[in-house]
Every structure is written in C-alpha cells, then in structure tokens.
Amino acid sequence: MFCATLFLLTPDYLLLFTMMKTALVIGGTGPTGPYIVNGLLARGYTVTILHSGSHEVAFDQEVEHLHADVHFRETLEAALGTREWDLCIAAYGRLKLNAELLAGRTGRVIAMGGSTGALAHADDARWGRIGPAANLDELRGLHEADAARNKFGYQMARAEEALFAAHAAGHYQATQIAYPILYGPRQPGAHDWCVMRRVLDGRRRFIIADGGIKLEARAFAANAAHAVLLAVDQPEVSAGQKYLMSDVPLYSMRQRIAAIARIMGHEFEFIDLPYDLAVPCHVLWRRQRSCRFRDTGKIQRELGYRDLVGPEDALAESVRWLLENRPDAGGELEHQLGDPFDYEREDRLIEHWLAARAALPATDYPLPPAAHMYRHPDKVNEGWKRP
C-alpha cells in the first residue's frame, strides 16, 4: 500500500525532487558562515554544514549538521562518506585537502582564501627592482615559492594551485573568494578588541606607528558572505576565477582606531612613534609596517560586488557584538591576538618618548614655500618662478 501511494504521487514528487538543490558548507558557524547558509536557504538549497560542533548558531531554517575535525584526511573523508552535493562551500579547514576530497562529490566548489597570505615575500627577486605594488590585482600576484622563508604562505599558495588544478582537470567548477582580515560577529582573534579593551579600561593615550597612516583592507563578515553568494548566483561568470574582495572604502589605521573610540563615546590622545619603537601597537598592525590591501576591481566589474553594509554601520555592529560578547581578560581571544595589554610598560614607553622629544633641539631646517611645478607667468614668455 505504501509503495502504491508513492507510485501515485511520483510525478509531483519527481518535479519537486528535480528542483531541489543541495549544498555542503564546510564550516558554517564562523564569521561568514551563518550569512552564507541563510543565503543558500533563501535560494532554495537544502543545506548540510560540516564543522567541529564546538560552536553552534541558529539559522533561518533547519540544516543538517555533520560533526568532524575537518583538518585531517581520515576524519574529513569519513564525514563526507559517499555523499554528493550540487554545490560545496569550503569556508574552513585546509583548502588543499578540501580541493582533493571534494573531487567526484560535487559539480561546483567555492572556496575561501586569504588575499595576501600566499604572496611571495617582498624581497623575492621575481617582483623586479621596485618590488610588489601596493594594489596588486589577481593577475599580478606572485605565489610564495620558498617554503623555508614562509612556510604558511607556501602552503597557502600550493592549496590555491590544487583547487584550480582540480578545476582544470574537470573534477568540478572552482571559484575562490580571497578575503582580507574580517571583522564582525563571531570573528576569532578580533583585532578591534585591541582598541576596545583600552577604551573600556579607561586608557586616554594610544600608541600608534608612523602617524597611523598604514592602510589595511578589511571586510565586514556580511560583506564577505555577500561576495560568496554573488559567485553562487553567477556560475558561468565565476567558474575558474579567483576574486579578491574587501570593503570598498579603505581607511587608515588611525581613522579606524578613532572611529571605534567615537562609537564607544571615547577619544584618544595619539602618541605617534616610529614603527620600530611603537611595539604596543604591533599586534593591531599585524606585526607589519607596510600596507596590506589589493585591487578588488575584478569582483566589482564581473560579479557586481558592492558593500552590502556600509562602513559606519558595519563597524558599529562589530563593536556592539563585541560589547555584548566580551572576551575574558587573559582568555582565549586575547591569547589568539597576542596583545598583553601591559599598560605599565606602555606608559613607561610614552614617558621615555616624550622626554626624548623634549630634549631634542628645535628643528633647524628651513624650507622654501611650496610652489606649483608649472609656470604661472604674469607676462609673455616669463620663466618659472617660485611665488
């Protein structure tokens, strides 16, 4: 009787079955995961998430959970079993392993990656005499080739190559979305906490390096997920492509610190030191003096990317979430950051710096007034002159 009923209903159920789309999200509970999962659900996908189970979040609809450590072949392979999905989003784990094990299980893989991590060291001779441009695009990026110099970057480069090798071999259609550092809800090791805790602890002075002019790309988690979903919606365009993304506006570190403080009703006095001396801000600077950003024009041109959430709303939401989910002093998040919040030493450094500056003689280096480089003659054939 049960079988007969199924047979009678087969035409309707067959139509429903053919319309169903399935997606696997490796990860799904981190900064971008819930936005991606909910976006897939809204697009009619039946979603399975594969994650460790350490963190759970609520989604807009029910999703299947597979729990495993996704960092190792044996546990990932056991969790995947013989199942197949129409789409796989590799948002977590080891990309090279994901790229290998998803072959034959899906027709399409969209993988997350880092926008600068796989790049060759700035001293690499392949960059030429000038070195790498600050705003490198996807085509001009050179991969790290020296494992001894930069093991992590070398592994990231090999993982990306494995993903597109699988695409070239026809195992699936691959797309990579390369993120800068993320901010927003659920971000581990949130760098903005370096600023926020100092506000909460009542610090009035904040050490910055080189005037705080460093430029470093950021992406709000919802914006990063939006980039992934744009690739989901445009398979023909995005197949075989790597896209760099970030929030479109680019702000200096000084602007970002001041904005976070203003959101929290606070104002800092900035103590400006050369980078080599400004050690207390090195964690926030991610231990690198130079700027970190890349040209993200390709994803804007080809997929129509625009920030889903503007910078002021994004930063305010990120601050709000951290205030409502404050890390424990000396806890896991602060250990991830590596910021000791050693205010006694900070103050001692500030006092030494201010005393050293006060001891310097007045600057004796007169400059002529600024002048335009083109002629602005008052009479015919008059030559260039400084106004």
C-alpha positions as CSV (number, residue, x, y, z in Angstrom):
1,M,0.0,0.0,0.0
2,F,2.9,2.4,0.9
3,C,4.6,1.7,-2.4
4,A,1.4,2.2,-4.4
5,T,0.9,5.5,-2.7
6,L,4.4,6.6,-3.6
7,F,3.9,5.5,-7.2
8,L,0.7,7.5,-7.5
9,L,2.4,10.6,-6.2
10,T,5.6,10.2,-8.1
11,P,5.0,12.8,-10.8
12,D,4.6,15.6,-8.3
13,Y,7.4,14.4,-6.1
14,L,9.6,13.9,-9.1
15,L,9.1,17.6,-10.1
16,L,9.9,18.6,-6.5
17,F,13.0,16.4,-6.5
18,T,14.4,17.8,-9.7
19,M,14.0,21.3,-8.4
20,M,15.8,20.6,-5.1
21,K,19.4,21.9,-4.9
22,T,21.8,20.6,-2.3
23,A,24.8,22.4,-0.7
24,L,27.5,21.4,1.7
25,V,29.1,24.2,3.7
26,I,32.4,23.2,5.4
27,G,32.4,25.5,8.4
28,G,29.2,27.4,8.7
29,T,29.3,28.7,12.2
30,G,32.2,31.3,12.0
31,P,32.1,35.0,10.9
32,T,30.7,34.4,7.4
33,G,29.1,31.0,7.8
34,P,25.6,32.0,9.0
35,Y,25.2,34.7,6.4
36,I,26.2,32.1,3.7
37,V,24.0,29.4,5.0
38,N,21.0,31.6,5.3
39,G,21.7,33.0,1.8
40,L,21.7,29.4,0.4
41,L,18.5,28.6,2.2
42,A,16.8,31.7,0.8
43,R,17.9,30.5,-2.7
44,G,16.2,27.1,-2.2
45,Y,19.1,25.0,-1.3
46,T,18.9,22.1,1.2
47,V,22.0,22.8,3.3
48,T,24.3,20.5,5.2
49,I,27.1,22.0,7.3
50,L,30.2,20.1,8.3
51,H,32.0,21.5,11.3
52,S,33.6,20.5,14.6
53,G,30.5,21.1,16.7
54,S,32.4,23.4,19.0
55,H,30.2,26.4,18.2
56,E,26.5,26.3,17.2
57,V,24.4,29.1,15.8
58,A,20.8,29.4,14.8
59,F,19.9,29.5,11.2
60,D,16.7,30.7,9.4
61,Q,15.7,27.1,8.7
62,E,16.7,23.7,9.8
63,V,20.0,22.4,8.4
64,E,21.8,19.1,8.7
65,H,24.9,19.0,10.8
66,L,27.9,16.7,10.3
67,H,30.4,16.9,13.1
68,A,34.1,16.1,12.4
69,D,37.6,17.6,12.6
70,V,37.9,18.9,9.1
71,H,41.6,19.4,9.2
72,F,42.6,15.8,8.7
73,R,42.1,13.4,5.7
74,E,40.7,10.5,7.7
75,T,38.1,12.4,9.7
76,L,37.0,14.6,6.7
77,E,36.8,11.6,4.4
78,A,34.8,9.6,6.9
79,A,32.4,12.6,7.4
80,L,31.9,13.0,3.6
81,G,31.3,9.3,3.0
82,T,30.0,8.6,-0.4
83,R,27.6,11.6,-0.4
84,E,27.3,14.1,-3.2
85,W,26.1,17.7,-3.3
86,D,25.4,20.2,-6.1
87,L,27.5,22.9,-4.5
88,C,30.2,22.8,-1.9
89,I,31.3,26.0,0.0
90,A,34.8,25.4,1.5
91,A,34.8,28.1,4.2
92,Y,37.0,26.3,6.8
93,G,39.7,23.7,7.2
94,R,42.6,23.1,4.8
95,L,41.9,24.1,1.3
96,K,44.3,21.7,-0.3
97,L,42.6,18.8,1.5
98,N,39.2,20.1,0.6
99,A,40.2,20.5,-3.0
100,E,41.3,16.9,-3.2
101,L,38.5,15.2,-1.3
102,L,35.6,17.1,-3.0
103,A,36.5,15.8,-6.4
104,G,33.7,13.5,-7.6
105,R,31.4,14.6,-4.8
106,T,30.1,17.9,-6.3
107,G,29.9,19.8,-9.6
108,R,31.0,23.1,-8.0
109,V,33.3,24.3,-5.3
110,I,33.5,27.9,-4.0
111,A,36.5,28.2,-1.6
112,M,37.5,30.9,0.7
113,G,41.1,32.1,0.9
114,G,43.3,34.9,2.1
115,S,44.0,37.9,-0.2
116,T,47.7,38.4,0.8
117,G,48.9,35.2,2.6
118,A,50.0,33.3,-0.5
119,L,52.0,36.2,-2.0
120,A,55.8,35.9,-2.4
121,H,57.9,37.8,0.1
122,A,58.5,41.4,-0.9
123,D,62.2,40.7,-1.3
124,D,61.6,38.0,-3.9
125,A,63.6,38.9,-7.0
126,R,60.7,38.0,-9.2
127,W,59.0,41.2,-8.2
128,G,61.6,43.2,-10.0
129,R,63.6,46.1,-8.8
130,I,60.7,48.1,-7.5
131,G,59.1,45.2,-5.6
132,P,55.4,44.3,-5.4
133,A,52.8,47.1,-6.0
134,A,50.6,48.0,-3.0
135,N,47.5,47.4,-5.0
136,L,48.3,44.1,-6.7
137,D,45.4,42.5,-8.6
138,E,44.7,38.8,-9.2
139,L,46.9,38.6,-12.3
140,R,50.0,40.2,-11.0
141,G,50.2,38.3,-7.7
142,L,53.3,36.0,-7.4
143,H,53.0,32.9,-5.2
144,E,55.4,32.2,-2.4
145,A,57.9,29.6,-3.7
146,D,60.3,29.3,-0.7
147,A,58.9,27.1,2.0
148,A,61.9,27.8,4.2
149,R,61.3,31.5,4.2
150,N,57.5,31.5,4.6
151,K,56.0,28.0,5.3
152,F,52.5,29.2,5.8
153,G,52.4,31.3,2.6
154,Y,54.0,28.5,0.7
155,Q,51.3,26.1,1.8
156,M,48.5,28.6,1.0
157,A,49.9,29.0,-2.5
158,R,50.0,25.2,-3.1
159,A,46.5,24.9,-1.8
160,E,45.2,27.5,-4.2
161,E,47.0,25.8,-7.0
162,A,45.5,22.4,-6.1
163,L,42.0,24.0,-6.2
164,F,42.4,25.3,-9.8
165,A,44.3,22.2,-10.9
166,A,41.1,20.2,-10.0
167,H,39.1,22.7,-12.0
168,A,41.4,22.3,-15.0
169,A,41.1,18.5,-14.7
170,G,37.3,18.7,-14.9
171,H,36.7,17.4,-11.3
172,Y,34.4,20.4,-10.6
173,Q,34.0,24.1,-11.4
174,A,36.1,26.0,-8.9
175,T,35.9,29.6,-7.7
176,Q,38.0,31.2,-5.0
177,I,36.9,34.3,-3.0
178,A,40.0,35.8,-1.3
179,Y,39.3,37.7,1.9
180,P,41.3,40.3,3.8
181,I,41.1,40.3,7.6
182,L,37.5,40.0,8.6
183,Y,35.6,41.9,11.4
184,G,32.1,41.5,12.8
185,P,30.2,38.9,14.8
186,R,32.0,35.6,15.7
187,Q,35.4,36.7,14.4
188,P,38.1,34.8,16.3
189,G,41.1,36.9,17.4
190,A,39.2,40.2,16.7
191,H,41.8,42.9,16.2
192,D,39.4,45.6,17.1
193,W,39.4,44.3,20.7
194,C,42.9,45.8,20.9
195,V,41.2,49.2,20.7
196,M,38.0,48.4,22.5
197,R,39.6,46.9,25.7
198,R,41.7,50.0,26.1
199,V,38.6,52.2,25.8
200,L,36.9,50.0,28.5
201,D,39.9,50.1,30.7
202,G,39.9,53.9,30.6
203,R,43.1,54.4,28.6
204,R,43.5,58.0,27.4
205,R,46.7,57.6,25.4
206,F,47.1,55.2,22.5
207,I,50.4,54.4,20.8
208,I,50.3,54.4,17.0
209,A,53.1,53.8,14.5
210,D,54.2,56.3,11.8
211,G,51.2,58.6,12.3
212,G,48.8,55.7,11.9
213,I,48.9,56.1,8.1
214,K,49.1,52.4,7.4
215,L,46.3,51.2,5.0
216,E,45.0,47.7,5.5
217,A,41.9,46.2,3.9
218,R,39.1,44.9,6.0
219,A,35.9,43.1,5.2
220,F,32.8,43.0,7.3
221,A,31.6,39.4,7.6
222,A,28.3,40.0,6.0
223,N,30.0,41.7,3.0
224,A,32.4,38.8,2.6
225,A,29.5,36.4,2.6
226,H,27.7,38.6,0.1
227,A,30.7,38.2,-2.3
228,V,30.4,34.4,-2.0
229,L,26.7,34.4,-2.7
230,L,27.3,36.6,-5.8
231,A,29.5,33.8,-7.1
232,V,26.8,31.2,-6.2
233,D,24.4,33.2,-8.3
234,Q,26.7,33.5,-11.3
235,P,28.3,30.1,-12.0
236,E,29.1,30.8,-15.7
237,V,30.9,34.0,-14.9
238,S,32.7,32.8,-11.8
239,A,33.8,29.4,-12.9
240,G,37.6,29.1,-12.8
241,Q,38.1,32.5,-11.4
242,K,39.7,34.0,-8.3
243,Y,38.2,37.1,-6.8
244,L,39.8,39.4,-4.3
245,M,37.3,41.2,-2.1
246,S,37.2,43.7,0.7
247,D,35.1,46.5,1.9
248,V,35.3,49.1,-0.8
249,P,36.3,52.2,1.3
250,L,39.9,52.0,2.5
251,Y,40.7,53.7,5.8
252,S,44.0,54.3,7.7
253,M,44.6,52.6,11.0
254,R,44.4,56.0,12.7
255,Q,40.9,56.6,11.3
256,R,39.8,53.1,12.3
257,I,41.0,53.4,15.9
258,A,39.5,56.9,16.2
259,A,36.1,55.7,14.8
260,I,35.9,52.7,17.2
261,A,36.6,55.1,20.1
262,R,33.9,57.5,18.9
263,I,31.4,54.7,18.6
264,M,32.2,53.9,22.3
265,G,31.9,57.6,23.3
266,H,35.7,57.9,23.9
267,E,38.6,59.9,22.4
268,F,42.2,59.0,22.4
269,E,45.3,61.2,22.5
270,F,47.5,59.5,19.9
271,I,51.2,59.0,20.8
272,D,53.0,58.8,17.5
273,L,56.2,56.7,17.4
274,P,58.3,55.3,14.7
275,Y,57.2,51.7,14.0
276,D,60.3,50.1,15.5
277,L,59.5,51.8,18.8
278,A,55.7,51.5,18.7
279,V,55.7,47.9,19.8
280,P,52.4,48.0,21.8
281,C,50.5,48.6,18.5
282,H,52.3,45.9,16.6
283,V,49.5,43.4,17.2
284,L,46.9,45.8,15.8
285,W,49.3,46.5,12.9
286,R,49.6,42.7,12.4
287,R,53.3,42.9,13.0
288,Q,54.0,44.5,9.7
289,R,54.8,48.1,9.0
290,S,53.8,48.1,5.3
291,C,50.3,48.5,3.9
292,R,48.1,45.5,3.2
293,F,45.5,45.8,0.5
294,R,44.9,44.6,-3.0
295,D,42.9,45.8,-6.1
296,T,39.4,44.4,-5.8
297,G,38.1,45.8,-9.1
298,K,37.6,42.4,-10.8
299,I,34.8,41.2,-8.4
300,Q,33.1,44.6,-8.8
301,R,33.3,44.5,-12.6
302,E,32.4,40.8,-13.2
303,L,30.1,40.0,-10.3
304,G,28.7,43.4,-9.5
305,Y,30.0,43.5,-5.9
306,R,29.1,46.4,-3.8
307,D,29.3,46.6,0.0
308,L,26.1,45.2,1.4
309,V,26.7,47.0,4.7
310,G,28.4,50.4,4.7
311,P,31.5,51.1,6.8
312,E,29.9,53.1,9.6
313,D,27.1,50.5,10.2
314,A,29.5,47.6,9.8
315,L,31.9,49.0,12.4
316,A,29.1,49.9,14.8
317,E,27.7,46.4,14.5
318,S,31.1,44.8,15.1
319,V,31.6,47.0,18.2
320,R,28.1,46.2,19.5
321,W,28.6,42.5,19.1
322,L,32.0,42.5,20.9
323,L,30.5,44.6,23.7
324,E,27.7,42.0,24.1
325,N,30.1,39.1,23.9
326,R,33.1,40.5,25.7
327,P,36.2,38.3,25.7
328,D,37.6,37.3,29.1
329,A,40.6,39.2,30.2
330,G,43.5,36.9,29.5
331,G,41.2,34.4,27.9
332,E,41.3,32.6,24.5
333,L,40.6,35.5,22.3
334,E,43.3,37.7,23.9
335,H,45.7,34.8,23.6
336,Q,44.8,34.5,19.9
337,L,45.6,38.2,19.5
338,G,48.8,38.1,21.5
339,D,48.2,41.6,22.9
340,P,49.4,41.7,26.6
341,F,47.6,44.9,27.4
342,D,50.6,45.9,29.6
343,Y,49.7,49.4,30.4
344,E,52.5,50.0,32.9
345,R,55.1,49.3,30.1
346,E,53.1,51.4,27.6
347,D,53.1,54.4,29.9
348,R,56.8,54.0,30.6
349,L,57.5,53.9,26.8
350,I,55.3,57.0,26.3
351,E,57.2,58.9,29.1
352,H,60.6,58.0,27.6
353,W,59.4,59.1,24.2
354,L,58.0,62.4,25.4
355,A,61.2,63.1,27.4
356,A,63.4,62.3,24.4
357,R,61.4,64.5,22.2
358,A,61.5,67.4,24.7
359,A,65.3,67.0,24.9
360,L,65.8,67.5,21.1
361,P,66.8,70.9,19.9
362,A,64.4,72.9,17.8
363,T,64.4,71.7,14.2
364,D,66.8,73.9,12.1
365,Y,65.9,73.0,8.5
366,P,64.2,75.9,6.8
367,L,62.2,75.0,3.6
368,P,61.2,77.4,0.9
369,P,57.4,77.9,0.5
370,A,55.6,75.3,-1.6
371,A,55.3,76.1,-5.3
372,H,53.5,74.7,-8.3
373,M,55.7,72.9,-10.8
374,Y,54.2,74.6,-13.9
375,R,54.7,78.2,-15.0
376,H,52.1,80.8,-14.0
377,P,53.5,83.8,-15.8
378,D,52.4,87.3,-15.3
379,K,53.8,88.4,-18.6
380,V,54.6,86.8,-22.0
381,N,57.5,84.3,-22.0
382,E,58.2,84.7,-18.3
383,G,60.0,81.7,-16.9
384,W,59.2,79.6,-13.9
385,K,59.5,81.3,-10.6
386,R,58.6,80.5,-7.0
387,P,55.6,82.5,-5.9
